[in-house]
Amino acid sequence: MTATDANGATGTRNYTLSIGAALSTTQAVASSSLTAGVAATAFTPVTASGGSTPYSYGISPALPAGLSFNTSTGRSAARRAPPARARPTR
């Protein structure tokens, strides 16, 4: 780089600028259907690469009860809901 003052005097120094790869996302799972009360295998719908790690993930709107989302990995999971209790009718 070179700096020049009002009188035309200059000074030069070497400078290295590194530009990393841009953040890129990939849709790993296009869509998923879950059944209430049935355990589901965890999945990661979107993956990231490039940019600067660590990555963080977000989801909106919030997931319903029984589903979880890991903001560090982007992984979604479902835990099995307890079976519905049958109520006798009189």
Contacts in CASP RR format, 6 or more apart in sequence:
PFRMAT RR
TARGET T0000
AUTHOR 0000-0000-0000
METHOD contacts of the structure
MODEL  1
MTATDANGATGTRNYTLSIGAALSTTQAVASSSLTAGVAATAFTPVTASG
GSTPYSYGISPALPAGLSFNTSTGRSAARRAPPARARPTR
1 12 0 8 1.000
1 13 0 8 1.000
1 14 0 8 1.000
1 15 0 8 1.000
2 10 0 8 1.000
2 11 0 8 1.000
2 12 0 8 1.000
3 10 0 8 1.000
3 11 0 8 1.000
3 12 0 8 1.000
4 10 0 8 1.000
4 11 0 8 1.000
20 50 0 8 1.000
20 51 0 8 1.000
21 49 0 8 1.000
21 50 0 8 1.000
21 51 0 8 1.000
22 50 0 8 1.000
22 51 0 8 1.000
23 48 0 8 1.000
23 49 0 8 1.000
23 50 0 8 1.000
23 51 0 8 1.000
23 52 0 8 1.000
24 48 0 8 1.000
24 49 0 8 1.000
24 50 0 8 1.000
24 51 0 8 1.000
25 46 0 8 1.000
25 47 0 8 1.000
25 48 0 8 1.000
25 49 0 8 1.000
26 46 0 8 1.000
26 47 0 8 1.000
26 48 0 8 1.000
26 49 0 8 1.000
27 45 0 8 1.000
27 46 0 8 1.000
28 43 0 8 1.000
28 44 0 8 1.000
28 45 0 8 1.000
28 46 0 8 1.000
28 47 0 8 1.000
29 43 0 8 1.000
29 44 0 8 1.000
29 45 0 8 1.000
32 40 0 8 1.000
32 43 0 8 1.000
32 45 0 8 1.000
32 76 0 8 1.000
34 40 0 8 1.000
34 67 0 8 1.000
34 78 0 8 1.000
36 81 0 8 1.000
37 80 0 8 1.000
37 81 0 8 1.000
37 83 0 8 1.000
38 80 0 8 1.000
39 78 0 8 1.000
39 79 0 8 1.000
39 80 0 8 1.000
40 77 0 8 1.000
40 78 0 8 1.000
42 75 0 8 1.000
42 76 0 8 1.000
42 77 0 8 1.000
42 78 0 8 1.000
43 75 0 8 1.000
43 76 0 8 1.000
43 77 0 8 1.000
44 73 0 8 1.000
44 74 0 8 1.000
44 75 0 8 1.000
44 76 0 8 1.000
45 74 0 8 1.000
45 76 0 8 1.000
46 57 0 8 1.000
46 74 0 8 1.000
48 55 0 8 1.000
48 57 0 8 1.000
54 72 0 8 1.000
55 72 0 8 1.000
56 71 0 8 1.000
56 72 0 8 1.000
57 69 0 8 1.000
57 70 0 8 1.000
57 71 0 8 1.000
57 72 0 8 1.000
57 73 0 8 1.000
57 74 0 8 1.000
58 69 0 8 1.000
58 71 0 8 1.000
58 74 0 8 1.000
59 69 0 8 1.000
59 76 0 8 1.000
63 69 0 8 1.000
63 76 0 8 1.000
66 78 0 8 1.000
66 79 0 8 1.000
66 81 0 8 1.000
67 76 0 8 1.000
67 77 0 8 1.000
67 78 0 8 1.000
68 76 0 8 1.000
68 77 0 8 1.000
68 78 0 8 1.000
68 79 0 8 1.000
69 75 0 8 1.000
69 76 0 8 1.000
69 77 0 8 1.000
70 76 0 8 1.000
70 77 0 8 1.000
END
